[in-house]
């Protein structure tokens, strides 16, 4: 029961309060009207924003690519480790970030008005931006929830989200989210990843100097990268140490004892790209797609020893070929089963990351004749079959030989070795475009080919070097088709063997190219097989071939398709091929084989009419010879 006196006092207070509200109802209405949107906004933020976004892993894990010996040679993708726990870190680690980024972190409510005022004064005096007024909570709001933008509206959103974060999370939870998601440069996100990337250790083991250096990176991750800008990063780290002394996080003696910080660059030194890495990464990414912390170490087929051999051979040849007007080189090396062991897509990846071994579609020239002569062998011809060399016109097109002239009859072997265009066109006509295209498809060519285009015989259809080298690998393996691959995998079981007599015939003719034909510059001390290719006006020059257990394709040319200075496939490409194989043999990376067998000189023309008629002569050859 409430005493009468108390009732009287309550009634009097209520009357006074009611009268005050009535007299100032406009002010009260305005205040409620101003607070109501703020309350609604905070409720909406709580319902819509994913509060743990900063702790989530990246959409795709970082990849560390390993060569065939298990050594890392490249890294791909952004790197983020699991969130850090503030209480598990040495006290000097979070103290370093607070000292340089937000000294009043544990005292403000997400927005530090005093800090903003100080920053405005300092920036006005310096007539430029020297200090920022954003707190760690605001930085978290900006990085985790907002898009990059510089505007007053964005600052207002940042402040509102910061206030909401302070209401929902403890200070340590906010700091943990900030340290676990902030960018540290070089594709690294979060303190856990940064500690491992730059120092090869977990964040719980960071020294005072290491913590200071990482805290200093945040201001400008690119310009203060301790790998590429060690001096700037070191100077910034000393500023952080001074700030830690000012905030009494460490003593002056500890700051002086922090010493020179040494960055462990085992991971940081790995390039983020490379011709082989660019080619294999999409295949690897699809196999390891999905969110996750840390990184995935992925084995590949690359042999770093052969890769270095290829790079040295190209550098050596290009150094002395200024007059050749050759702008670019591409090289692919693979085993006969399609295992790519080396790849060079240009002269300099940093300057030209475009991969000419994979992405460039160029004419193969006479290197395409492999498929023309394969069709002929399948039709019953042999390397010793004699073909008329008289001029021929097909659909208004009259091919000519590189050295000019016509009329000399040659065996298939000699025509292939000498890269005779007229005889190649005649063989194409009689074998049929359909058979030639089928031969190319069987060996693994997937680029568009026109059966009704007779110029296909001279390699006018565009393909890429990787695809072409894979087709030659099928000849080396005696099985088809061979698909180039860059990750260790189980070999396909659906490969078809090349018919023995066809395989032997191709080896016979390809060996003649190296021993007595256009590819003599590629000769080795053991059996070698290949084919040269040169396109019109010397715009492309190629040599593709194999010896032992290595298949190598070499292309030279210019990106703008401008002519070279009379460079042919038997020149620079064959020399690069020879240097790669010679060094590979010396290093024990290419299998040894027997010396090449002695060959007869090119056959002399014969009187075809006097040759006896035999049942073994194929129909297409009988039509050529008029039998």
VEXMARNU-5051 format. One record per atom (N, C-alpha, C): residue in one letter; y, x, z. Coordinates in steps of 0.02 Angstrom, whole numbers, plus 50000, padded with zeros to 5 digits. Example, Ala and Ser with C-alpha at 12.3 -4.5 7.8 and 13.67 -1.06 7.14 Angstrom:
<atoms>
A497165066050390A497755061550390A498355066050390S498885064250354S499475068450357S500025064550394
</atoms>
This chain:
<atoms>
X499415004250000X500005000050000X500615004450000X501065003349951X501665007449944X502195004749991X502505009050032X503035006750079X503625003950040X503984999350074X504544996150042X505085001150022X505195006250064X505695011350049X505535015149985X504905016649978X504685020349917X504785016049855X504605009549862X504695005049806X505425004749785X505865004549834X506585004249819X506805010549782X506585016349805X506785022549773X506515023049701X505895020849690X505595021049623X505975016349575X506135010449601X506505005649559X507185008349541X507505011749589X508165014549576X508125020149524X507615024449530X507535029949482X507385027349412X506965022149410X506795019249344X507415016249311X507825012949351X508425009849323X508905015249296X508975020749335X509415026149312X509145029349248X508495030549247X508195033649188X508265029249127X508145022749138X508195018149082X508895017849054X509375017849101X510075017749080X510255024149041X509975029949062X510115036349028X509825036248957X509215033648952X508895033348887X509275028748840X509505022948867X509875018148826X510525021348801X510865024848848X511505027848828X511405033348775X510845036948779X510725042548732X510145041048684X510055034748667X509485032848626X509485036248557X510075037548529X510095041048464X509815048148468X510005051648523X509745058548531X508985058548542X508755053648583X508035053248596X507665051548531X507945047048493X507625045248429X507585051048381X508135054948379X508145060748335X507635066048357X507585066948424X507105071948450X506385070048434X506225063548445X505545061248430X505415061748355X505925060048315X505845060448243X505735067548219X506045072348255X505955079448236X505275082048258X505045079948316X504405082448343X503805079248310X503885073048288X503315069548259X503025073148199X503435075248149X503135078948092X502785085448114X503085088848166X502765094948190X502085093448219X502035088048258X501385086148287X500895084348232X501125080448183X500685078548127X500445084748089X500915089548077X500735095648041X500215099748078X500305100248144X499815104148184X499135100848183X499125094048186X498485090448182X498155091548114X498575091348061X498295092347994X498025099447985X498395104448011X498155111348007X497485112048043X497435109048102X496815109648140X496225106548104X496355101348064X495815097948030X495645101047962X496125104547930X496015106747861X495895114147853X496185118447895X496125125647884X495475128347914X495095132247875X494485135447901X494675141247947X494625140148011X494885145048059X494515151648056X493895151648031X493495157848031X493485161147962X493955159347918X493945162147850X494005169747851X494415172447895X494505179647897X493865183347917X493395179847948X492775183047969X492225182447917X492345178547865X491835177347815X491735183547771X491125184547746X491015190247700X491345188947633X491405194247593X491675193547526X491175189847481X491425186747428X490965182947384X490385186947357X490495193447345X489965197847320X489985204447358X489405206847375X489365213147411X489515219147366X489755224447397X489875230547359X489205233547337X489225236947280X488625240047252X488705247647251X488205251247273X488175258447266X487625259947216X487805262647158X487325263947106X487015270847116X486355271147114X485985277347124X485665279647059X485665286247048X485345288746988X484585289146998X484235291846949X483505291846952X483235296547007X483665300947033X483465305147090X483675302247157X483965296247156X484165292947218X484855294947243X485235298547203X485905300647223X486435295747199X486915293747242X487435289147220X487895292347169X488085288547117X488535291147066X489125286547053X489105280347079X489665275747067X489625270047117X490185266947129X490215260947172X490595255547135X490395249447150X490705243747116X490845238247168X491415234947160X491565229147201X491905231047266X492215225947297X492555226847361X492045227447417X492245230847471X491795232647526X492055229847591X491615226147627X491815223247691X491205223247737X491305225447799X490775225547848X490845219547895X490365218847940X490365213347989X490985213748034X491215208148062X491815208148104X491755212748164X492315215648184X492315219948243X492425215648305X492175218048361X492275214848427X492765219248466X493335216448485X493865220348516X493625223848579X493245220448620X493025223448683X492525229148672X492215229448613X491735234748599X492075241048572X492715240548555X493085246248527X493395250448583X493455257048573X493835261148620X494555258448624X494865258748682X495525255748691X496045258548643X495965265048624X496465267948581X496435265248509X495895262048490X495835259448421X496295253348411X496215247948449X496695242448439X497405244448458X497465249048507X498135251248528X498515254548471X498175258048427X498505261348370X498815256148324X498455250748310X498715245548266X499285241648300X499215240348364X499745236648399X500375240848403X500305247348413X500895251648421X501315251848358X501005251748300X501375252448238X501515245848203X501125240648219X501205234248185X501515228748227X501365228548293X501585222748333X501525224548408X502035227848434X502005230148504X502005224348554X502315218748536X502365213048582X501815207848569X501275209948539X500745205348519X500505201048577X500385204048634X500105200248691X500645196348729X501275196548706X501805193048742X502145187548702X502075187648635X502405182348597X501925176648582X502175171348551X501775165348538X501585164848464X501555170348430X501375170448360X501965172148315X502565170348338X503185172048302X503635175648352X503845181648335X504255185648380X504985185448356X505365180748384X506065180048363X506475186248377X506335189548433X506685195748449X506535201148397X505905201548376X505715206448325X506045205048258X506095198648241X506425196748179X507165198748180X507495197448238X508195199248244X508305206748238X507875210648272X507935217948268X507835220448196X507355217448162X507215219548093X507815218048047X508135212248058X508715210548018X509285215548028X509395217548092X509935222248107X509785229048075X509175231448084X508995238048058X509035238047982X508785232747950X508795232447877X509505231947850X509935228347887X510635227747865X510985234347869X510865238247922X511175244747929X510935249647875X510295249247858X510015253747808X510135251347736X510355245247730X510485242147665X509845241847623X509285241647656X508635240847623X508125238747675X507535236747653X507015234347699X506675240447731X506795241147796X506495246647834X505965244047881X506105238347913X505645235347960X505475228347938X504865226147956X504665219347944X504645215548010X504755209048006X504755205148068X504125201248079X503635201948036X503015198048043X502575200848098X502305196348138X501835198348190X501135199048160X500675201548199X499985202048176X499705195148162X499895190248203X499655183348192X499925180748125X500545182148110X500835180048046X500495183547987X500345189947996X499995193547943X499305190647930X498965188647985X498315185447978X498385178847941X498895174847959X499015168547925X499145169647851X499545174647836X499705176147766X499095178347726X498705182847753X498145185647716X497555180847711X497455176747762X496865172547764X496965165647732X497575163047734X497675156147714X498185154847659X498605159647643X499155158447596X499085162847534X499385160647479X499395164447418X499975169447419X499905175047383X500455179847381X501085176747352X501615176947391X502245174047368X502805176347415X503395177547389X503965179547430X504485173947425X504545169947479X505035164547480X505135162247552X505685158747565X505815155947631X505295150647648X505105146747598X504595141647609X503945144847633X503765150347601X503145153847620X503205156447691X503785159147711X503885161547779X503805155847829X504065149947811X503995144247855X503265142247864X502885142147810X502175140647814X501815145747857X501995152047848X501695157547885X501805156647960X502425154847979X502585153948050X502205148048080X502155142448043X501805136548068X501065138048080X500755141448031X500045143048038X499945147948096X500415152648105X500365157348161X500385153748227X500845148848235X500875144848297X500215141148308X499945138348255X499315134748262X498745139448283X498725145448253X498205150248272X498255152248345X498875153048369X498965154848440X498725149348486X498785143048464X498545137448505X497785136948506X497465138848451X496755138048444X496345143948467X496615150048461X496225156048474X496535160248529X496105164348560X496365169148609X496665175048572X497045179248607X497365185048576X496835189748547X496285190948585X495775195448559X495435192648497X495345186048494X495045183048435X495495183748374X496145183048384X496625183948329X496605191248306X496625195948352X496625203048335X495975204948299X495415202048321X494775203448289X494775201148216X495035195048205X495065192548137X495535196748093X496075198948121X496545203048084X496235209748064X495935213248113X495645219748099X495035219248053X494705213548054X494095212748014X494235210847942X494855209247925X494995206847857X495565210547822X495955214547859X496535217847828X496305222847776X496725223947724X496545228347669X496735235547685X496265240147675X496365247247690X496385251547627X496465248447569X496495252347507X495805254147480X495785256147417X495165258547384X494615253247385X494805246747383X494315241447382X493975240147448X494285242347503X493985241747570X494355236647612X493985231947641X494275226847684X493965227147753X494395227147803X494155226947872X494055233847902X494135234147969X494095240548004X493395243548001X492875239248004X492195241848002X492055245547937X492265242547881X492155245747815X492595251947808X493225251647833X493675257347827X493415263347865X493155262247925X492895267747965X492315271247929X491885267347898X491315270247863X491525273447797X492005270347764X492215272747698X492575279547704X493035280147751X493445286147756X493165291447803X492755289247853X492525294047903X491775294047913X491415289547879X490695289547883X490425287947952X490765283547990X490545281848057X490745274648073X490425271448122X490625264748142X491295264948179X491655259348181X492325259248213X492295260848287X491725259648319X491665261048391X491685268548406X491615272748354X491605280048365X492235283448339X492745279648320X493355282648293X493735286548347X493985292348328X494395296248374X495105293548373X495535296348416X496235294148418X496575295648351X496465301548324X496775303448261X496535299148203X495885297648202X495615293448149X495885286348153X495925283748214X496205277048223X496935276748201X497315282048216X498015282248196X498085282448120X497645286148087X497685286548014X497535279747983X497015276348008X496845269847980X497395264747993X497695264948052X498245260348068X498845261648022X498935267848002X499505269547959X499415267247887X498795266447866X498665264547796X498925257647780X498905253147829X499025246047816X499695244647783X500205248547800X500875247347772X500885247847696X500535252747668X500515253747595X499835256647577X499325252547570X498635254947561X498545259547500X498925258547448X498845262747388X499195269447397X499825269247419X500215275447426X500005279747485X499675276647535X499475280347595X498725281447598X498385280847542X497675282247539X497545289547559X497165290747612X497065297747635X496665302147588X496335299147538X495955303147490X496425305747436X496815301347407X497255303247352X497945305647375X498145303647435X498815305447461X498745307947533X498395313447541X498255315947607X498885317747647X499375320747614X499995322647649X500365316547676X500455311547633X500805305547655X500425301947710X499765301547703X499355298347754X499405302047820X499405308747817X499465312647878X500135311647912X500675311547873X501335310447902X501385303547934X501105298647902X501105291847930X500695291547994X500135295047995X499715295148056X500095298148115X500505303148102X500905306148156X501415301148183X501695296948139X502145291748163X501775286848208X501165285248190X500765280648231X500625283848299X500455290248300X500335293748364X500955293648408X501535294748378X502165294448416X502275287448445X502115282348405X502195275548429X501705274048485X501115276848482X500625275848535X500855279148600X501195284848594X501475288148653X502035283748682X502465280948640X503015276748663X502765270548699X502215267848676X501935261848708X501455263648765X501395270048780X500985272548834X500235271048824X500045270348761X499335269548747X498965276148755X499315281648739X499035288348749X499585292748777X499385298548801X499875303348828X500105308048773X500675311448783X500895316348733X500365321648720X499995323648773X499475328648764X498915326048719X498735319748727X498215316848684X498455316448611X499095314948602X499375314648534X499345321448501X499535326648540X499515333348511X498795335548499X498345333348540X497645335348533X497265331548479X497595326348451X497255322548398X497105326948338X497535332148328X497405337148277X497405334548206X497155338748162X497125336948091X496505332748078X496595326848052X496035322448038X495735324147970X495075324947969X494725326547907X494385320247881X494555318447819X494255312547788X493595314647757X493075310947776X492415312047747X492355307947683X492355311247627X492425307747563X491775306547527X491215306547562X490565305447529X490565298947490X490805293647520X490835287247486X491485286547446X492035288647476X492685287747445X492745291647379X492375297047372X492415301147312X492035298047253X491605293247267X491225290247213X491695286447165X491635287547101X492065283747055X491875276347055X492375272247042X492245265047041X492035262746972X492035267246924X491845265346856X491495271146821X491385270246758X491025275046716X490685271046661X490545274246606X490265270646549X489585267546566X489145271346597X488495268646616X488575263346670X489005264746720X489105259946774X489375253346749X489855253646702X490135247546674X489605243546636X489155247046602X488635243646564X488115240446609X487915243846662X487365241346703X487595236346756X488235236646775X488475232546831X488365225046822X488515222046764X488375214846757X487645213046769X487195217346746X486475216046757X486305216546831X486595221546864X486455222446936X486775216846976X487375214946958X487735209746995X487345203246994X487065201446937X486685195246933X486065195346978X485795201346988X485195201947030X485365201847104X485975204047122X486165204447192X486785200147207X486845194747169X487435190447177X487405186647242X487985185047270X488015181147331X488395184747385X488665180847433X489065183947486X488645188047534X488965192647568X488625196747617X489055202547639X488925205047698X489285210847723X488965217247698X489335222647704X489065229247687X489005230247612X488525234347593X488445236147523X487705236547506X487555235947442X486865236247418X486785242647377X486275246447393X486125252547356X485615250847301X485835251747239X485435249447182X485195255447141X484535256347134X484275261747092X484375260147018X484525265246978X484605264546906X484195269946871X484195269746805X483815274646766X484225280746748X484865280846764X485285286446744X485025293046772X484975298046729X484805304846751X485455308946750X485725310146808X486375313546812X486355320546780X485775323646780X485715330246749X485805329746673X485485324846643X485565323946571X486275321346555X486555317446600X487235315046589X487715320946585X487635325746630X488065331646629X487955335746565X487335336146543X487185339846481X487535336546422X487505329946419X487845326246364X488595327546366X488885327046424X489615327946430X489815335046410X489425340046430X489585346946412X489515348046337X488995345246307X488885346146235X489455343046195X489675337146216X490225333946180X490875337946189X491015340146250X491625343946262X491635350346222X491065353646218X491025359946181X491155358746106X490835353646078X490915352346006X491615349945989X491895345546031X492555342846017X493105348046026X492985352946068X493495358046081X493665361946017X493175363045975X493305367045916X493335362945852X493485356445858X493475352145798X494135348545787X494685351845803X495335348645797X495475346645724X495275350945678X495415349545607X494985343845579X494475341845616X494035336645591X494335329645596X494875329045635X495205322645645X494725317345674X494345319545724X493885315145759X494195313245826X494295306745836X494625304545897X494155302845953X493555300245938X493105297845989X492385299645975X491995299746029X491275301246024X490905296346070X490325294346048X489885290346091X489175293246086X488835293346144X488155296046146X487725291446190X487115290146167X486625286546208X485985290646208X485705291746268X485065295246274X484585290746312X483985289946285X483485285646318X482785288346307X482335286246349X481635287846340X481345283046288X480775284646259X480495280346207X480355273146229X480305271946294X480185265146317X480835261146325X481415264246311X482055260846317X482435262446380X482165266746422X482495268546485X483095272946471X483705270246480X484315273946465X484435279046520X484485285346501X484555290746550X485245294046548X485625292746495X486305295446491X486695291246442X487345290646455X487775286646412X488485289346415X488775290146357X489475292146351X489805287546301X490315283846324X490625278946281X491295281046253X491495287246265X492135289746240X492265296746268X492815299646247X492975306446268X493235306846338X493545301446364X493835301646430X493855294546459X493465293246511X493415286446538X494075284146568X494425288546603X495055286546634X495565284246583X495575287746527X496055285946474X495815280346430X495165280146417X494885275046372X494225272346401X494255267546446X493635264746474X493235260446426X493515258946367X493145255146317X492515258946298X491945255646304X491295258946294X491085258346221X491185263646183X491015263646112X490265263846099X489875265546149X489155265546140X488865258446143X489235253946175X488975247146187X489425241846155X490075242646165X490545237346145X490795237946073X490785243946046X491045244945978X490525242945926X490725238745880X490305236945824X490525241045764X490095245545741X490265249945685X489685249945634X489855251945574X489345252445522X488905258545535X488245257845531X487805263645543X487715268145482X487955265945423X487865270045363X487135271045347X486965276945324X486275278345303X485775278345360X486005278245422X485535277745477X485155271145475X485425266145437X485095259745430X484505260145381X484475265445341X483945266045291X483255266445323X483225267845387X482585267745422X482225261145410X482585255645412X482285249045405X482115247545332X482515250145286X482365249245215X481705252645197X481615258745220X481005262445205X480415259945245X480525257145303X479985253945341X479715247945301X480165244045271X479945238445230X479525240845171X479735246545142X479355249245085X478655251545107X478605254845163X477955257145187X477505251245202X477785245945230X477385240045244X477125236745179X477485237845125X477295234945061X476795239245023X476585244645055X476065248745024X476295255544999X476935257045002X477165263644979X476965269045028X477015275245006X476895281145049X477475285845041X477545290745086X478095295645078X478065299345012X477475299744980X477415303344917X477525298944856X477645292544867X477765288044810X478405290144774X478365290544708X478925292844667X479335286744643X479995287244649X480435281644630X480945284244580X481085280044529X481585281844478X482275282044509X482665286944490X483335287744518X483895285644472X483725282044418X484255279844372X484735275044407X485355274744384X485845270144414X485595262944413X485815259144462X485595252144468X486195247944489X486205241844463X486725237044481X486395230844508X486615228744568X486335222844601X486905218044616X486905212444582X487415207444595X488125209944585X488225214244536X488885216944523X489055223144564X488585225244607X488705231144649X488295236944623X488625242644610X488285248644585X488365254244636X487845255844673X487905261144723X487945268044691X488245272644728X488305279644705X488075284244761X487855290044743X487635295044792X488245298644821X488155301244881X488695304844916X488935310744874X488455314344845X488645320344806X488765318744733X488725312244715X488825310244646X488185311344606X488195309044544X487625310144501X487075305044512X486615304644465X486045300044469X485525302244418X484985298644416X484485299844365X483905304044387X483935307144446X483385311344467X482875307144506X482255307344484X481725303744519X481505307744580X481385304244634X481205307444697X480645303644731X480275307144773X479805303744817X480205300244872X479875295444905X480215292044960X480425297145014X479995302045026X480155307145077X480795310845059X480835313244997X481425317144977X482045312744972X481965306644950X482535302044945X482815300545015X482355299645063X482575298345132X482895304445162X482585310345150X482855316645178X483545318245150X483635316945085X484275318445052X484765312645058X484555307145087X484965301145096X485235298645029X484775297944981X484955295844914X485115288344915X485725286444897X485945279544901X485645275244845X485615278044785X485365274144728X484645272044739X484235276744760X483525275144771X483455270344830X483865271044882X483835266444939X483985259344916X484485258544871X484655251944845X484085249144802X483765253544762X483205251344721X482615249044764X482475252944817X481935251144862X482095244544897X482715243644917X482925237444949X482815231544902X483015232444839X482955226944791X482225224844781X481785229644776X481085228144763X480715225844826X480885228644884X480565226444946X480815219544966X481445218144950X481735211644966X482145211845030X482715208545028X483155208345086X482815205345147X482405200245135X482065197045192X481605201945228X481245206145191X480785210945221X481175216345259X481745218445232X482155223545265X482435220845331X482695214745329X482965211745390X482415210745442X481825208745419X481265207845465X481075214545498X481095219945459X480935226545486X481445228445540X482085227145527X482605228645577X482515224445640X482365218045631X482255213745689X481645215945729X481115217945694X480515220045730X480645226145774X481085230645751X481235236645791X481755235445844X482055229545846X482505227845901X483235226645883X483415226645818X484095225245798X484225217745804X484745215945841X484905208845851X485585207045821X485965211845797X486615210445766X486515206445702X487025202645681X486975198645620X486825202845559X486345200745519X486155204145457X486065198945403X486335200345343X486275195645287X485735197945239X485245193745228X484695195445183X484925196045111X485465192345092X485675192245023X486215197345007X486335202045053X486855207145043X486515213745029X486515215844965X486175221944946X486485228144977X487135227844994X487455233645025X487175235145094X486785230445120X486445231645184X486015237945181X485765239545121X485335245445112X485695251845133X486355251845127X486745257845144X487085257145212X486885252245251X487125251645320X487825248745327X487975243445289X488645240445294X488685235245350X488115232845376X488125227945430X488265231545496X488725228845535X488925232145597X488415231045653X488335236245692X487915235945752X488225240545803X487905241345861X488165246245909X487665251845919X487905257345946X487495263345951X486895262345997X486985258646052X486425257346098X485855253646063X486035248546026X485535244645989X485175248845937X485555252845900X485265256945848X484805262345877X485015265345932X484595270545964X483955267445991X483995261246017X483405257746040X482905256645984X483155255245923X482705254245866X482345260745848X482695266345851X482375272845839X481885274545894X482025272245956X481555273346011X480895269845998X480925264145963X480305260545946X479865264745901X480175268545855X479785273045813X479485278645855X479885281345901X479625286745945X479045284345987X479095278046010X478575275246053X477975272746014X478075271045950X477545268045911X477415260845929X477895257845966X477835250845987X478515247445977X478495240945967X479115237445953X479095230345981X479695227545995X480345230845995X480475234346062X480895239346062X481095242646124X481785240046144X481835237546206X482475234946231X482755239946281X483335242746268X483635247446316X483755244146384X483605247746437X483705245046504X483965250546550X484315248546604X484625253346649X484395252746721X483975247746736X483675247146803X482925248046798X482625251746844X481895252446842X481555245646839X481105244746793X480785238246785X480095239246756X479695233946761X479035233946731X479095233146656X478745237346619X478795237146547X478525230546520X478835228146467X478615221846436X477915222746407X477525217446414X476825217746391X476755214846321X477295212146292X477255208946227X477435213546170X477455220146182X477635224846129X477065225246078X477255225546015X476765226145961X476735233345936X476145235845922X476105242745896X476315243045823X476645248645805X476785249945735X476135251845701X476015249145641X475405250845606X475355258445599X474775261345612X474715268745611X474965271945547X474795269145488X475015272345426X475775271645417X476055266245442X476785265345439X477125270245487X476855270745547X477145275345596X477125282545571X476545284445544X476475291345518X476955292545461X477045287545418X477495288345361X478225289045383X478435285245433X479115285945459X479225292745490X478735295145529X478805301745559X478845307145506X478445306345454X478455311245399X479155311645368X479445305945352X480095305845319X480655307945366X480625305745430X481145307645477X481115315045494X480515317845494X480445325045504X480735328945447X480665326245385X480935329545326X481705329745328X482015324645358X482745324645364X482975330745403X482635332245457X482835337845500X482645344545470X482065345045440X481825351445416X482125353545349X482255348645304X482475350545237X482995345945209X483235341245249X483705336345223X484395336745253X484725331045258X485425330845281X485505332345355X484955332445392X484995333645464X484785340545486X484845345445440X484615352245456X484985355245516X485595353145529X485965355845586X485655353945653X485185349145651X484855346945713X484195350445725X484025355245684X483365358545691X483285361945758X482675361345785X482495364445849X481885368945838X481635371745891X481025375745886X480405371545892X480465364945891X479885360545894X480015354545849X479515350345840X479565344745796X480145340145817X480545338345769X481115333845782X481165328945724X481385322945740X481415317545691X482095314045697X482375312045640X483015308645644X483275306545577X483885303745578X484215301645517X484965302045526X485295304445474X486025304745474X486305298145447X486945297145461X487285291345435X488035292845427X488315291145370X489025292145356X489285286045319X489835283245342X490105277245309X490655279145260X490875274145222X491365275245169X492005278445196X492265283145159X492885286745175X492835290545241X492225292145262X492115296145323X492405292745385X492325286145389X492595282545447X492105282845507X491465283745493X490965284345545X490465289745525X490215293345573X489685298245561X489195297945620X488545297545604X488035296745656X487445301445644X487105302945699X486445305745695X486035302745752X485465299845734X485015296845783X484335299745773X484025302145826X483365305145819X483045306445886X482455309545883X482075310845945X481645317045938X481495319945995X481025325446000X480715325046069X480085327046076X479765326446141X479775319246166X480065318246225X480095311446253X480815309146263X481265311346219X481965309346224X482235307146156X482565301446156X482885298646096X483635298846108X484005301446061X484735302046069X485085299646006X485605295546017X486035293345962X486745295845973X487045298345920X487725301145925X488155297945871X488745295645890X489235292945842X489905296445852X490255297845798X490945300345802X491375296345753X492005295645770X492465291845727X493125290745762X493515286045737X494165284345766X494195276945781X494535275245835X494575268245856X494935263945804X495405266745769X495785262945719X495465263045650X494845265645647X494465265945584X494785270445532X495225274845553X495525279545505X495015284845485X495055287545424X494555292345401X494595298945439X494025302045448X493995308845474X494055313745416X494075320045432X494155325145381X493465327345356X493175323045312X492535324545280X491975326045330X491975322545386X491445323345436X490865318845418X490265321645414X489665317845397X489175318045455X488665313845451X488175313545506X487815319945519X487735324045466X487385330345475X487825335845502X488445334245518X488915339245544X488975338545620X489545336145644X489665335745716X489125331745754X488945325745730X488425322045768X487775325845774X487545328945720X486915332745722X486975338745769X487555341945770X487645347745814X487655345545888X487985340045902X487975337545971X487265335745991X486905332345947X486205330545960X485785336745975X485865341845934X485485348145943X485655351346010X486295351546028X486495354746091X486225350946151X486215344246147X485935340246202X485195341746209X484835341746154X484105342846156X483945350046178X484325354746154X484195361746173X484285362846247X484835360246275X484955360846347X484435356946386X484245351046361X483735347046395X483065350546397X482875353746343X482255357446341X482275363346390X482835366746390X482905372546435X482865370446508X483135364646524X483135362146594X482485358646612X482025358146565X481395354746580X481455347146583X481985344346552X482095337146553X481855333746489X481635337846441X481365335246378X480675338346368X480195334246349X479505336646341X479455341546283X479045346546291X478925351446238X478445348446186X478505350846125X478075348546070X477905354546026X477465353445978X477265358845933X477835360645886X477815366745860X478315368745809X478255364245748X478785363445710X478745359345649X478265362445598X477925358045562X477455360445511X477825362445448X477575367745413X477905369745350X477875364045300X478415363345262X478455357945212X478555360945143X478325357245093X478445359245023X479165357945005X479405361344955X480065360144929X480075353244896X480665350344890X480715343744857X480375343744789X480015338444776X479605338044715X480045337744653X479775340344598X480125340144534X479995333444500X480445331344457X480335325044421X479685325344381X479345319744376X478725319244339X478785313844286X478365314444235X478355309344183X477935303444208X478275298044224X477935292444255X477415289344209X477575289144142X477135285644096X476445288844093X476395295444107X475765298844101X475335298144164X475625295344216X475245294744278X474705289444269X474105290744293X473565285744287X473715279644329X473515273944303X473625267644337X473095267044393X473315265744455X472855265244512X472965258544547X472445255944576X472495249644612X472925250344675X472975256344704X473335257344766X474085257044757X474335257444695X475055257244684X475315250244701X475815249644746X476055243044766X476395239544708X476425232844713X476705228744659X477435230544645X477825231444702X478545232644691X478655239244655X478205244344669X478285250844636X478075250444563X477565246244549X477345245444480X477895242344437X478275237744470X478825234644433X479365239744417X479495244344465X480005249544453X479785254144397X479135255944397X478885260844350X478675257844283X478675251244281X478485247944219X477745248144206X477355248644261X476625249044253X476305242144251
</atoms>
